[in-house]
Amino acid sequence: MRGPGTRKAAAAFVFSTAIAASAARAEGSPRGDAEQMIREAMRKNRIVGVSAVVISGGSRLLCAGYGYADRARRIPVTADSVFPIGSVTKLFTATAVMKLVEQGLVDLETPISRYLPELSGEGRHVDGPTVRQLLTHHGGLAGNIMEGFELLSPDPAEFRRLPTILAGQPAACAPDTVFAYSNAGYGLLGCLVERVSGRPYAELVGRAILAPLGMSRTRFFLAPEDGRQSVMGYEGRRETPVYPIRDIPAGAAMSSAADMERFMGFMIDGGRDGVLGRRAFQEMTRRQNGGVALDGEFPLGLGYWLLEPFPADGPFVSHAGDLPPFHAVLVTMPAHGIGVFLAANSSGAASALIPLAVDLLRGVSTGQTGKAVEDPPLPARIALEERAMDDLAGLYASPLGLLDVQRRGKRLVTTMQGFPLDLVPREDGVFTPEVKLLGLLPLRLPQLKALRIRFFEERGRRYLRVSAMGVLAGVGERFEPIEVPREWRARVGRYEPVMQASNVRHRWPRNISLVLDDRGGLSLRYDFPGLRGAFPLEVLDGGRAVIRGKGTGLGDTILAREEGGAVILEWSGMKLARR
């Protein structure tokens, strides 16, 4: 899910989707119970405002606002308040692409470069990923282009530069290697929509999707007045207005609860004449990545996430979005006419909104069937031989950063996102994490409840897979560190972005540095919303290195050089100078 620039499919998904909160509720009306759950989540997580829609049996259970759209001016949230919805935008983009497929103007198996020839780069022909592979985040592109992702003022034409920008970036891996969330890939799909239709992206989406569904308040952040119509955001107590981004087709939409109720109705109908036919919609909600070995059981459609947060009859169809401090989530159970959409304007919602949506789904499902939704029991613990643990131990390069798995006596341990974890083996072959106080007393942190780790081999290499409630948070690839050349050792230190354009701002990533340690070797360390880690590097030569591993943010190339006596790194489109 997750959202532009947040790598939500990596760390954010671990700690925002891993909470399965299904506490017992006092009996009352279904609407009253739902509202109680929303207000309780707001109180616990210091969320200023929430917009919510809950559908049951195809009918509205509630559509309302809670808290404040603007706390200082005491403006309440209503069902018509406009919130940034981040990567939920990708559902509009995917639907627009599929409408062109339905019309015979786009073929899913055709390389995107056939529609955008500038992707091949001057003097070379590279087919690259297909349209289908971009829709499922399996294009093998160089992650996100962070230089220029956030803008000072909106520019609806800026994302059209992405084909040329990406033509100059080495691929991270071959297409269909592994799920790797890519905002840049959806930016390319927006360029495809424009190139084939002959219309601006926002105009086509508006005419072909939003207008037929009656979504009159949904818009894209294309001009300053669009931003002024949005709710205010809150990072703690600090006000943060919505900000423009380059990759409009990946995450620049803003919508209201009332409008998203209409979009969920389209999803529950399984498509709708005049927007997208049922056959095309069925293809969007069919699992596409079953043949990708590294993905395991993580199911993806075309744009949609086909997750199963709890056992149920029929599929779940969903997506989430983050444009910190704004967060949104949309989840439907089409077979039961159930849908939930939530949007919030506070940083505290990052770890609360998806669990709240799951809790609401459970409540509605229980109300329909009269049966409580129970999770399967956790498989029994087992003991592993020391030899087996030694075989699993090692250094793993993952989208969550370096995972150093070690055997300590009869325990297998690691550290993930700052949490020291015991990895407990289970009968079904997975490992569940525990945090132990002073290494002795287990702490039952709710963030860890649904986290699962599985070790496996593929083509002679050792991997681990981290997932939460079916969401693939990342695949770690085991590696052996090598001696770091002297010229790269001399580049260790802290780095700052160098401004390369006047309409760009750099908020993320922060605290960027090259670090050297005894076990992992050379790493790139930085902070991102929901993510803080060191990412091991493989040095290719005196001026090139790549981020080890396969997945979101991995495989990117880093170039090093000197300029005017200063050490310069180039990464993800950014120019970084050592302090």
C-alpha positions, 0 to 999 in steps of 0.5 A: 500500500502502500503510498508515495514515497513511504515504501509502505509495502516494506516497513510501513506494512510490517508495523501498520498491517500487522495489528489484528485488533478484534477486541470484544465490543459492548452490544449495540447498534452496528453503526454505534459499534462502528463509531465507537471503534473509530473514536477509540482509535482516534483517541488512542492514536491522537488522530485529529480527523477521520472520514469514514464509509462502511458498507454492509450488504451493499447498503450504507452503514455509515458515511460520516466525519469525525474530529477536525478538518482544521483544528485551529479554525474548529472546522469539523470533518464531514462526509464531504471533506476532501482528504489526500488519499495517497496511493489509493490513486493507483486504483484510478490509474489502473482502471484507466489503463484497463479501460484502454485495454478494454477498448483495444488500444493497449495490450497488457503483454506489450512492453511499456517502451513500445508506447513510450519509446523514450524509455529505451534511451538514446542509441539503444533499444530496450523493451523493459517491463510490460504494462501488466508487470508495471500494474503489479509492481514487478517491472524491475525498475529503479524503485522510486525517483526521490529527486523531485518527488515532492514539489514546492508548487504543483506542476501537472506536467512534471511527471511526464519527464519520468520516461526520460529520467528512468531511461538513464537509470539502470534496472534494479532487477529483471521484470517478474523477479519479485514484488517491488513497490514503485511509484515511478512505475505508476507514473509511467502508466499515467504517461501511457494513458496520456500517450494512447488516449491523447488526453491529459491524465487527470482529464481522462480519469475525470471523464471516464471514471469520476464523472460516471460514478458521480465523484464530483468532489474527487480531484488531483492536486494540479493547482494551488487552489486544489490544495486549499480545498483539502483538510489540514494535516498534523504531524504531532501538534504541527500543522502540515498542509497537503503538498504537491508531488511529481508522480500524480498518477501514483498518489496525488488524488484527493477525495471524500468519504461520500465519493469513495462510497461510490467507488466502492459501489463500483468495486462491489458491483464487479465493474459497471457499464460506462466505466469498466466492464465486468470482464476487465474488472475480473481480470484486475481482481485475479491473482497475477503473480502466482508464478513469481517464486520470491513472492510466495503466497502474497496475492496481487491483482492489477492495481488491487491487493488481494489480501486476506486479513482474516478467514472469510468466504470470498476474496478481499480487494483493497489498497492503502495510501500514505502521503504523510501525515495523511493516510487512507485505506480502502478494503472491500469484500465484494461477495458480501457487499462489504466495504470500508474506506477510511482517511485520516489527517494525522501521523498517528494514523500510520499504524492505526488505520489499516487495523481499524479497517480490518476491525470494522470489516470483522464487525460487519462480517460478524453482523451479517453471519451471526458468527464471530470471525476467529483467526486460526490458532497459532501452530505449536512451537517446535525446537530446532537443532543447533545445526538447523539454526546455524544453517539459517543464520547469516546476513540478509539484505531486505527492504527493511534494511540489514537483518542479521540473524544469529544463533545464540545458544538454543535461540535464533535472534535478529533485530528488525526496525529497532526491535530485538526479536527472538524468532520462534519456530512453528510446526507450519515452518514459519517463525513468529517474533517475540520481544523478551524483556532482558532476554527472559520475559516475552512482551506481547506487542500487538505490532508483532501479532500477525508477523510471519517469517519464513526461510526458503531456498530458491535456485541455490540461494537462501532467502527469508520472507517477512509478511503480515496478514498476507502482506509481503513486507520484504524478501531478504537475500542472504549474502557474504560481505566482501572487503570494502575497497579503500576508495569507498572506505574514504567516502564514509560519512554523512551526506546532504541533498544538493538542490538541483531544481527550484521547484523541489523540496527535500524532506525525505529521505533524511539522515543519509550516510555511508557507514561501515561495520564489522559484519555487514560491510558498507551500507547506505543508512537513511530514514524514511517515514515508517522506515529506518535502516542500513542497506548493505552495498555491493561495490562493483568498482571504484565509482559504482555500487548497488544496494544489495537484495531484491525488492522495494528500494533494492538493486538501485545503483549508487555512483560516486565521484569527486567534484571540486574537492567534495565527495558526491554520490548520485542515487535515486536521481539525487545528488548528495554531497558529503558534509 
